[in-house]
Structures are given as structure tokens and as C-alpha cells.
Amino acid sequence: MSRAILRLLLPCVSLCAALVAGDAQARTMSARIARVITPVATLESVQLHLEWPAHAPHGQLRLQAGRVHAPELGYRFGDLDWRCPLQRDGQGGWRCEGELRGGAGAPMRLALAFDPVRTEAALGRGNARIELHRNAATPETTRLDLTRVPLAWTQALLRQAWPQARITGGRLDGQLTITAAGAGPLRVAGPLQLTAAALDTEDGRIAAQDLGARIELDAAFGDQDRVRIDGALRGGELLFGTSYISLQQRPVGLQIVAARHLQQGWRLPRLHWRDGDILSATGSAALSTEAGLRDLDLHLRSADLGALADAYLSGWLGVAGLGGLQLDGSARAQLRMSDGVLREAAIDLADASIEDPGGRFSFAGLRGDVRYSAQQPVSSELRWRSGSLYGLAFAGGQLPFASGGGELRLRQPVVLPMLGGRARFEHLQVRPPSPEQRLDIRFGLQLEALDVAQLAQALDWPAFTGTLSGRIPQAQYRDDRLTFDGGLSMQLFGGDVSVSSLAMDRPFGVAPTLSADIVIDDLDLESVTGVFGFGSITGKLDGRIKGLRLVNWQPTAFDAAFQTDRTRGVRQRISQRAVQDLSSVGDASFAGSLQSQLIGLFDDFGYSRLGIACTLVDEVCTMGGLGPAPASGSAATGFTIVRGSGLPRLTVVGYNRRVDWPILVERLAAVGSGEVTPVVE
């Protein structure tokens, strides 16, 4: 707005000065002008009024304009009003300085001085100042000196090149030369310094904060807009979609060449970015009319992957649930995109390492390459020296890849030794996102005789023993959801545990959610209770957990039921400690005064059946057992947990069908830690 005002007022003041130049007796002059046209802008409904008392040293000038329009600069405002004392400078020129108001904006101070050869003007507010210099010998050229100018004053000009952007802070210093030669384009060129610049877009996908820069600008606006920027950024933060860039206070070399035809998107035939050893990038790009990325050809190199993760990758890693991922080594990469579709991609690693701060995984000695092609077939191979998964170390290996037709896949099945067994990836296909589809990953996995004891130790589980096997013929990750066909089976405690209907939402994001159905068959109760410190129970246990749902690995819903399965040759006995533990967990009691008196006299008891159930909804567990309790005493409305057999006959009855889940978890933890002691009533 400020530069346009300076250019607009000059012809009007010149006209007023001409009216009084030859008449020292003039007292009042007024003029109405329908339109004043300059190479930069047009004033409409212009009024000039001058009062100059006879023989006075100056007159009072008032200039008003109902509407001002500078289309090439993007400015449009109304109700322009400037008042100042007009006077001769004693050297054949004129000067006038006073308050300028425009629309609802805050007033500014405008000083104007001109003679037949030169024109000087200064417009300011506070410590911000724009100075204009023109010479009659080159009327098409104007020089602007900028001092602490708020960057927001250039909002209209920015909107011409980038309609979605909004300046929110920063200031501008520099010296610009503006050339408006006849029908040619408007050209703006010169050195600029940005301090604490900030902007964002309407959709919030692009933003900058506290950005500094020293650049050389050369821009032309007309039927074809053209911009060239050379210089360096000096600190700040940038956001492009999910890409967050933190420059700290580092100087970053920058060169951008861009061009745009009328009503078309920008093409950037030259891009150069140099951030020391952290990242260098060279290439070209094209944007759509909505400022979306349409075409890209980019070559990248990093000799310091550790610094790269903090400075450039934190946004992507955070979305993937990998915030704080630690990288090391060096890498080169190449990307080529056209019409919004990824055509080629490649990354070459040299002695790189990856470590998840949560201990979920790590890889050391990564080397080789991964190459993707949407057209011609290409091959690549990624190798590593060692790795770990949830604390479980595994040896080096390699992944042989092939790509073509828009898919990255394994060339052959890959077998990885793990937990004393093997994990076999039967197939893997990756399709990157495109305008027609989202990221799609599919794989097949077979687990063969993994040692559950090693797994339990690594995950800090109780000392389970057994093996884990299973086959997932097809798993798919799409729309932030991981689904599995097939299932897993484990041989635990002499029995079998089968997992089916397995799926995960947001597996790499915030609050991952897992759902599954679980069936157990013929678990040896003596081994189970021994591991969990749950007294001693002998027998075989069957059960199921339907509709299991874990949010952030904590149970939020399930329908579970467990009961013993009478097996020939297997004794069914329950210890006094186990009776007490069951009673503590299930809010249970003994169904008879005689057994309450005799329980302390026996170490264990026979039973015919044992069963307990829980349906979890909204942090409340609805308890159940083998069926209704014997209709006697206070337990008449309860449910049977243990049905006794023989003498002394022992029956354990639950009397509270609704238990808060957090309380139940506390009771289970207390039982496992041995904090529950037998109580004889």
C-alpha cells in the first residue's frame, strides 16, 4: 500500500503546484478530477483544495481520492485523505509534509518534495519508513529505500503471487528499484533483509515463524510473473504439510527461480538449498493453482543423518509415531514426481543406523539402496549388520527389492532367524500414495517355533514357556489401519492359544488400538498358577476372549470366560492359597459356615469344576462363573466360581457381579506380588 500511495500522489500535487506557481495573489483553488492514471495505479473521484493567503509563505493543501486501485501491486482502498502545508523550497521546487489517512487504517506521515528534475518522498509510521526517489531523466524508474517496514505492508503484493498466504509478522529492510516501462511488466529488484518474518496459509498447511533472510530479489509482474531469489536464510521455522523444518540460527544458502503465466500455477525450474552437511537439495518443481505440489525433480544429500532427523524429519516421524527417532550415518536420495504422482524414488545409505528411543527396534550398519519406479523395472537391496526388536537381538540380513509398475516388492521370500526360531516374510508389496489412492502396504508372514521364554523375558512378562508359531497369509496397512488374514497359534503351558480377527488402528500414531479374538485350549493350570503366583490349581483350562480391544495397549473392552475341562487321568485340586486369591479377585466367599471353619485345617481341596467370566464395558467388569450359586444364605444371588467335590466339600461363590476394572487390576497385581494372605473365617 505504501509504495502505491507515493506513486499516486505525485501527479496530483504537481498539478496543484502548477496552478499556483505563477499567481502570488491566489487565495483559494479547488479542482475535481474524475480519474488520474499512472503507470502504477489509478485514482478516481479526486478532489484538490488549496488555500493560500496573499503573500503567505505557504498554503494549506488537501488532497482526497474516493477510490484507489493498483491492480499489478494488488492494492485497493478508498477514502484517501492527505493534508499538508504546501510551500516553495527556494530553489524552484516544492515541498509538503502532513498526515495521510486511507480508509480505516492508522494514519501515516507523508513528506513530499519535488522540482523539475527530482522527486523525493518519505512515508512513515513510528520507526518504519519508506523513501521514494525519482529522476525526470528516467521517469519509468523509482527507487525505494525501506527501513524497518512491517512485512504486513506487502500483504497485497504477496497476494498477487500467492493468494492463500497471510503475513502475520516480521519487518523488511532494503533498497528496491521499481521499473514501470509503458506496456511492459512491472519490475521490482534489489537487496532485502527479512527479520522475524512469519506467515501462514488459510488451510494451515504452510507456515513460517521467526524467519530471517538476506536476499537479492528480481521480480516482474504482468501477463507472466517471474521471480528470482538469491541469498541465505538465517534461522527460523518452516512448515510444509507434515514437513517441519527447524533452522535454529544456521545460515542456509537459497536460490529460487520461478515463473507463472496468467491463471496458471508456478513453475520453479531452479531450486537450490544448502544447509551445511545436514542437507543439500537441488532440483525443480511445479505448483498447481492451489499451491499444491504437482511436479518435482529433487536430488538430496545428507552427511549427518542425526542432525537431519531433528532439523527436517521430526514432522514426518511424529505422524508415523516415531518421534525422537535417532539416526546416524549418511544418505543420498532422489525424488521425481509428475502430475501429483510419484514416478521415481531412491535412497542410498552408507553405514547408517536407526534406533527407536522407546526400544521397539534398532538397526546398525545399514547400507545399500531402495529404489522405486512407477514405470521401468529396477532392482535394489538393503542390508544391515545387526538389529533388535523390542530388545530381542537378531543377526544381520538383507532385503532384496524389485520395483516397476508403481509397486515396490520383495524379489524373493526373506527368512530372519529370531527367538530360536524363524520369521519368514513370504511377500511384501508397497504402493505409495497418489491422487487416486493412499499408501498401501501388504505382506505375508510366517512364524516358526519362536521361543516364548525369550519373548517373555524381553517384554518383561511373567516367565512363560512354550513356542509361538503361526501364519498370516496376507496383512494390509491402509488408511492408518493394519488388518490381518489368518492367525497366530502358541503352544503355552502344555496347551494351545489361538489368535484371530487381529487388526490395529493407528499402529504408528497416537493411541494405537488393537482388536482380536483369542481361544485357549487345555492349558495346564498348575503351570499357569505357578507362573502368576496364584496359589496352586491342577487341571486343564479352556477359555475364550471375544472382542478384545486395547487402546494404547490398555484393555477397554472384551468378553472373557474361562473354565476347567475335566480330563481323564488329571487330578483337579485347589490349594488354600488359590482359594483365598480367587476370593480376593472375584469378591467371593465360601458358601457354608462349616467349610469356613475347616478351611484352615487343609492344604488343598478337590473340585469338580472351576470357572470365572468378565465382560468389560466402560471400565466396569460384569462378573460371572459356572452358574447361579446354591440358593442359601447371603450367596443366594451370587454365582459359583469353584464347585467342590469330595470331603471336605468346598464351594467358592462370587457375590458382586459389577466390579470396577481398575480395582480388579489392582487385585490381580496384589495376587501376583503375593500381597494377599489367607484369611480363615
N, C-alpha and C positions, 0 to 999 in steps of 0.2 A: 504494500500500500504506500509506503513512504516514498519509494523511488518514483512511483507513478504520480504522486501529488506534485513532486518537484518538477517533473516534466510538463505537467498540465498547466501550472500556474504561470509559467514564463510568458507565453504569448499574451495572456490577459493583462498582466502587469505592464508588459511592453506597450500594449495598446493604450493603457491608461496614461503612461508616461508621455507617449506621443501627443496625447490630447492636451496636455498642459505645458509641453516644452516651450511653446512659443508665446504663451499668454500669461504674463505675470499678474494680470488683473483677475484671472479666473477665480471664482469662489466656489461654485458647486457644479459638478458634472455627473451625469448618470447615463448608463448605457445598458441596453438589454440585447443579448446575443443569443439566438436560438441554438447555435451549435458552434463549438470550437474544436477543430480536428487537428490532432498532432500525429506524428508517426507512431507514437506510443499508445495514445488513448484519445477519447472523445469526451468533451464536457457539453452538457445540454442544460438549457434554461439558465444561462449565465447572466448575472447582474453585477454591474460595476457601479460603485458610487464613490465620488471623491469630493471632499470639502477642503478648500484651500483658501483661507482668508488672505486678503490682499497684503502683499509684502511680507507674509509669514514665512519662516524658514522651512516649513513642511506642511503637508496636508494630511488629512485622515482618509485612508483608503479602506474600502470594504469590498471584498470580492465574495460572491456567493454562486454556487452551482447546484442545481436541483438533482442532477444525476451525473455520475462519472463512471465510464466504462473503459477498461483497459483489457481487451479480450486476450491478447497474447501473453499478458502477465497474469491474467486470471482475476483481476480486481474489479469489483463492482460495489459502489457505495453511493450514498446520497447525502444531501444537505451539507455540502461543503461550505465553510464559512471562515474567512480569514480577515482579520483587521490589523492594520499596522500604520505607523506614520511614514508616509512616502516623502522622501527628500532627495535633493541633489547631493552628490558626493564631492562637488567642486572640481571634478576632472572630466566632466562631460558624461557622467554616469548617474545612476540612481540606486538608492537602497531603501529597503523597507523591512522591518522586523516586528513580529507580533504573534499573538496566539492564533492557532489554527485548530478548528474543530471540524470533525467529519462524522456525521451520523451520531451513534450512541457511544463512540469511542472516547477515551480520555483525551483531553486537549494536549496539543504539542506546540512547540515553539519553532516558528519558521522565520529564517532570515534570508533575504534575497538582495543581491547586488548585481547590477549589470551595466554594461556600456556597449558601444557598437562592436567591440572586439570580444569581450569576455562576459561570461555569466557565472556567478558564484551563488550557491545556495547551501543552507545548512538547516536540517530538520532534526529536532531532538526532543527527548523526554527524559528527565533525570540525567543520568550519566551516559545514556545511549545517544548516538549522534550519527547522522548520515550527511555527508558533504557532497555536493554536486559541482562539477566543473565542466564548462563548455567553452569552446572557442569558435568564433564565427568562421574561421578558415576551414573548420571541419564540423559543420552543423549536424552531421549524422552521428557523431560520436559524443558520448557522455561518459565522464569518469566519476565513479562513486567511491568515496572513502568511508569505510564502515568502522565504527568504534563502539564496542560493547552493545551491538544491536541485538535485541531479543530475537531469537530464531523464529518465534511465532509471527514476526512481521513478514516472514517469507511464506506463510501458510498458503496464500492464494497461488503463488508461483509454483510451490510444490504440488498443489492440487492439479495443476495443468499437466504435470508429468506423471503423477501418482495419485489418482482421485481418492483412494481408500486410506491414505496416510493422514495422520493428525499429529502435529508437533505439540509436545507437552512441556518442553523446557529447553534451556540452553541459550547461548549467545554466540554472536558472529562478529569477527573482526576481519578486515581485509581491504582490498582495493580492486574494484571491478571496472572494466571498460565495457559499456553497452553501446552497441552499434545498431542503428536502425536505418538502413540504406534503401530508401524507396520501397519497391515491392519485394525486396529480399527479406530473408528471415531475420528475426531479432537475435542478435548475438550477445552473449554475456561471457566475459573471460577475465581471469585474474586470480591472484592468490587469496586463499581464505583460511581462516583458523576457526575451528569449532571448539567450544568449551562447554562441557557438561550437557551435551545435546541429548534430547530424549524425544521419542516419538512412538506411536503405535498405530495399528490399523483397526478398522471398525470391527473386524471379526476376532481381534486379539491374537492372530497367528504370527504377526511380525511386530517386533518391538525393539527399541534401543534405549539404553539408560546410561547416563554419565559418560557419554562418548566424546572423546577428544580427537581432533584431526588437524593436520596441516596439509592442504591440498592445493593443486593448481586446477582450476575449473575452466573448461572451454565448452560452452553450450550454445546451441542455436535452436530457436523455436519458430515453427512455421508449418508448412504442409508436411515437412519431415523434421521431426525433432532429433537433435543429435547432442550427445553429452560425452565428454571425456574428462576423467578424473585421474590425476596422478598425485601421489603423495604418500602419507602414512597416517594410520590411526594411532592414537595414543591413549590406550586404556578404554575401559567401558565394558558394557554387557550387551549382547545381541541375542534375539530370539527369532528363529525362523521355524514355525510349526513346532515340532518336537526337538529341534536342534537348538541347544542353548550354548552360547559362546561367551566365555569369560576371559577378557584380555588382561585383567588386572591392570598393571601400568606398563605393559610391554608395548614397544613400538612395532607396528605391523605394516610392512610395505603393501601398497594397494595401487592397482591400476584397473580402471574400468573404461571400456569404450562401448557406448550404447547408442542405438538409433531406433526411431519409431516413425512409421508412416501414419498419416492421419487415420484415426479409428482402428488402428492395429496395435498389437502388443509390442513390447520392446524386444529387440534383438541385441545381444551382447556378444559381439564377435571376439572380444578380448577381455579375459578375466585373469588377474594375477594377484595372488595373496601370498605373503611371505612372513611367517611368524617364527623366525629363527629355525632351530632344529625341531620345533614342535610340529609345525605343519607348513608345507608349501603346496600351493594349488595353482594350476594353470589350465585354462580351457576357454570354453564359450558356452553360451546359454541363450535361451529364448523364453519369454514370458507370455502368457495369454493376456487378453484384455482385462481379466480379473486379477492380474498379478500372480497367477499360478504358474508353476514351473512346467513348461511344455517340452523344451529340448535342452539337453545338457551333454557336453563332452568335457570331462574333467579328469585330470591326472593329479594324483596326490602322493605326497611322500612325507613320512614322519620318521625321524631318527630317535625319537623319545616318546614311546607309547605311554609311558607313565604320566608324563605331563599332558599328553594328548587326551587321556581319559578325563582329567579334571577340567581342561580348558574347553573341550569341544564335544565330548561324548556323554556328559552327565545327563542331558535331557533324554537321549535315546536309551541309555542304560536304566534310568529311572522308570520309564514307561515299561521296559521289559522286566522290571523287578530286580534289576542288578545294580542298584545304586551302590556306590562305593567300590565297584569292581576295580581290582588292582591289575594293571598291565605293565609289561616291561618288554624291551626289545625294539625292533624297528619294522617298518612295513611300507610297502608301496601299493597303491590301488588305482583303479581306473573305472570310470562310470561313463556309460553312454546311453542317453535316453532320447526318444523322439516321439512326438505326439502323446506325451504323458506316459509312455510305456518304456520300461527298462529293456534295452536291447543287448547290452553287454556289461559285464561287471567282472572284475578280477581283483584279488588281493594276494600279495606275496609277502610271506612272513619270514623273518630271519632271527632265529634264536629268541623267539618271543615266549612270554609266559603270561598266564591268566590265573588269578586267584580270587575266589569269591570271599569277601570278608566274613560272611556267615558260615564258612566252612562247608558249603554244599558241594563245591567242586574245585579242582585246580588242574592246570596243565603246565608242564615245564618242557622247554626245548621244542617249542612249536616251530616248524619250518615247512617250506613247500608253498603250495598255492591252491586257491579255489577259484575256478573260472566258470562263469555263467554266460550262456548265449541264447538269445531268442531265435537264432537262425541257424548258422553253420555249426556243426558238431565240434566240440573242443573237449580235451581231457585235462585233468589235473589231479594232484594228490597232496593231501595234508598229513604230516607226520608229527609225532610227539615222542619225547624221551620218557616221560613218566606222568602220572596223573593220580587223582584221587576223587572219590565220590562219597560225600558225607563221611569223610575220614577214612574211607577204605581205599588203600593204595592199590593201583594196578600198573602193570608194566607198559612200556611204550607200544605204539601201534601206528597204523596208518589207515586213512580213509581214501580209497581211490574213487574219484568222481568222473562222471561224464555229463555233458550238457549239450543241449540242442533243442530246438522247437519250443523254447520258453520254459524248460524244466531242468533242474539240477538233480542228479540221481547218483546212487552208488553204481559203480561198474560191476560189482560182484558182492555177494554176502561178506560181512565182516564179523569175525569172531574175536571177542575180547575175553581173556582169562579174568575171572572175578570171583572172589569169595570161595575159592577152592573149586569153583565150577566154571561155567562159561555163559557169557551173554552174546547171543548171535543176532546181529541186525540182518534180517533177511532181505530187506529192501528199504530204500529211502528216496522220496521224491519231494522236491521243494519247488513251488511255483510262487514267484514274488508277486507283490500286489500290483494291480493295474487299474485303469479306469473301470474295467468290467468286473474285476474280482479282487478279493482281499488275499492276504498272504495265506497260502495253503501248503501245509506240511503233512506228509503221510509216511508211515513207516511200519514195518513188521518186526516183531521182537520175540525171541525165544530164550527162556532162561532154563539152564540145565544144572540141577543139583547144586545150587548155591548154598553155602553153609550158613544156616540161620544163627548159629552161635556167634560167628564173626560179625554178622549183621547186627545182632542184638548188642554186642559189645560196642560197636561203633556208634550206634544210635542211643546208647545208654538205656537200653531196655532191660527188663529182667533177664536172667540167664536162660533164655530159651535155647533149646537144642532141636536139631532136625535139618531138613533140606527144603529149599524153595525151588520149584520148577513151574513152568507154565509157558503158554504160547499165546501171543497176541498177533493174529494174522494181519490185522490192519488197525492202526491208530491214526487219527486225524486231528491236526490242530488248525482251527479256522475260527474266525470271529472271536478270538480270545477264549476258545473252548477246546479242550483236549478230550476226545472220546476214544473208547477202546472197544474193538470187537474181540470176542474170545474171552479168556480169563486167565487167572493165575491159581495155582494149587500149591499148597505147602504141606509137607509131612512134619507135623509137630506133635510132641508128646504121645507118640505111638498112634496118632490118628491123622485125619486129613482136614485141612482148612481150604475152602474154595472161595475165590473172589470173582464176582461177575458184575455186569452193568456198571463198570467203572468209568467215571468221567470226572473232568476237572474244569472249573471255570476260573479264568484269570490265573493260570498256573504260574505266570511270571509277574503278576501285578499285585495290587493291594488286596488283602483279604482273600487269598485263594480258597476256592470251595471245592471239596471232593465229595462225590456221591458213589455209593457202591452197595451191593448185596453180598452178604457173607454167610456161608453154610459150614458148620463144623460137624465132624462125624467121628465118634469113637475115640475122643481124647482120653488119655489115661489121667484120671482125676488125681491120683496120688502124685504124679509128676507136676501137674498144674498147680495144685495147692502147695506143693513143696517150693516151687519157684516163687510163688507170690506170698509165701509166709502166711498161708490161710489155714492154719491148723493142718489136719491130715484127713483126707477123704479118699477112700478107694472106690473104684468103679469106673464105668465108661460114660462119657458125657457127649450128648448131641446138642445141637442148637442152631439158631439162625439169627442174623441181624438184617432186617429188611429196611430199605430206605435210609441207610446210614448217610448222614450229611455232616461234613466237617467244614467249618468256616474258620480260616486261619488256623487250621489243624486242631480246632476245638469242637467237640460234638455239639450240635444244635438240634438234631432230630434223629430218631431211629425207633424201630420196633423190634425188641430183642426178647428171645425166650430161650432158656437152657434147661435141660432135664437129663437125668441119667437114663441109660439104656441097659437093661438087665442083660448080661452076657454070661453064658454057661462057663463055669469054672472061675469066675471073677467075683471075689468077695466084695460086699458092699458094707463098709464100716465108716463111721464118722467119729472123729475124736471130740473130746470135751472142748478143746480149744476151737475147733472148727464150728461146733455148735454155738459157742459164745460169739465168734466172729460173724456168723450168719445172722445171729440175733441182733448184733450191733448194726450191721449194714441195712437189714430189712425192717428195722423197728419191730422185731419179732419177740415172742415169749414162748415159754413151754406150756403145752396145753394140758396141764394137770398138776395139782399140788403135790402128789406123791413123787412124780419124776423131778419136780423142783427140789424136793428134799433129798432125793437119791443121786442126783447128777454128780455131786462131788465125790461119790464113792466109786465111780467107774472111770476108766481111762477112755474108753470108746464104746460105741453103741452100734447095733445093727440097724439098717434102714431098708425099706423096700423100694422107695423112690425119693428122688430129690429134684426140685425144680424151682426156678425163680425167673421172673419176667419183668421187663421195664419198657414202657413206651414213653419216649421223651418228646414233649411238645412245650415250647415256651418256657424252658428251664424248669419244668415240672415233670417228674417221673411218676407215671401211674404204674404201681407195682402189682405183681401177680405171682402165682405159683402153680401148684399142681391142681388146685381147685378150691372150692369153699372149705373152710375149716370145720371141724366137728362142731355141731350145734350145741355148745355147752359153755357156760361161763362168759367171761368178757370177750372171748375169742369167737363168739358166735357169728360175728360179721366179718371175720378175718379170712385169710387164705393160707393154705398149707404150703410150707416150704420144704419140710422134711417129714415124710411119713414113716413112722417107726416100724420095726419088725423084731419079734422075739421079746425077751425079757432081759432087763427092764425095757419096756416099750417107750420109745422117745418120739414125740411129735413136736416139730417147731412150727409155730403159726405166726404169720405177719398180721399186724392189726392196723397199720397205717398205709392206705392204698395210694396216697399222694405225698411224695417226698420232693423237696426242693433239690434240683440236680447239684448245685454247688455243695449242699450239705452231704449228699450221697457221695460225692467225690472226696470230700474230707474224711468221711468214714472209711472209704476204701483205702485212702492213703494211710490212715491210722492203723488199719488192719495190717497192711503191708509192712509198716515200720515196727509192728509189734507193740503198739501203744495201747491196744485193747487187752485187758486182762480178764480171766474168767471170774464171773460173779455167781455165787451159789445163793439162790433164794430159798 
